[in-house]
Amino acid sequence: FSQDADGICILLAALKAMVRTKPQQRALLEESFTSWWHAGIDRFALTSSSSSSTNTNNDTTTNSAVLVVFSSLGSGIARPEWNGSLRSMTASLDVLHVLDPAFSWYCQDPTCSWQGGKYYTEQLQQRLASYSRVMLLGDSMGGAAALRFASCVANVQRVLAFTPQIDITQYPAITRTDFSNTTKVDFQTQTLHAIEQSPAKTITIHYGNRCEEDVRQVQLIVRHQEQNGNENKNLHLVEHEFDDHILSLHLRDEDKLQGIIEQAVHDFLLIDDGEE
């Protein structure tokens, strides 16, 4: 099918017709359509500092440090993000891009069942096993994922999240009718627990102090820490004078984003065998 409006209409009509006759193949059809829509992009893409090449396999690496970048909801096309900001840093560490083509807040796996938490945790544990130092980065949905998986491996040492969305029960950008409220609540619960249990030396969250929704998300994290008596001393909240969710774009336009990321990566690379 052509990747245009006509092709989409034809493909959707064909898939709907097939699902009616073969409902047991719904998950396979959903994953097939997702793959087509995103031009066959994989959920993981590793750029190795030693070769500056990108691959989707779990190849071994000689580098001890890796930056894991979780993609956001963005414009509706799943793709590796932050490439421009990270270009000057890829000589010093590997970069593993993690994508969610289902736009499910990393709650859905490749079989289209809602076991994404388990799937991504296992994949990250496997792909990060050879690294002694791990940093997580993300914005919005990707920022929430960086927090959600902050405790998935023992070698996570830093997390940098911009405007993460933890409570998505009423989030209007989620239009999937099969994304149940139970799954959304479970995501929030797992994320809050991950923040508490994370071995990271620093978890930094940037948000706009005049964006009501982003302030509410941050307050949710703080309130959970206080209620459980597990205040995370390594949690750093950085507020900016801004009134919209697109804080990272604002910081980019203000020529501040690059510096924030470079400083965070620089501090991360200073860590030597668990000591700063």
Secondary structure, 3 states (H helix, E strand, C coil): CCCCHHHHHHHHHHHHHHHHHCHHHHHHHHHHHHHHHCCCCCCEEEECCCCCCEECCCCCCCCCEEEEEECCCCCCCCCCCCHHHHCCCCCCCEEEEECCCCCCCCCCCCCCCCCHHHHHHHHHHHHCCCCCEEEEEEECHHHHHHHHCCCCCCCEEEEEEECCCCCCCCCCCCCCCCCCHHHHHHHHHHHHHHHHHCCCCEEEEEEECCCHHHHHHHHHHHHHHHHCCCCCCCEEEEEECCCCCCHHHHHHHCCCHHHHHHHHHHHHHHCECCEC
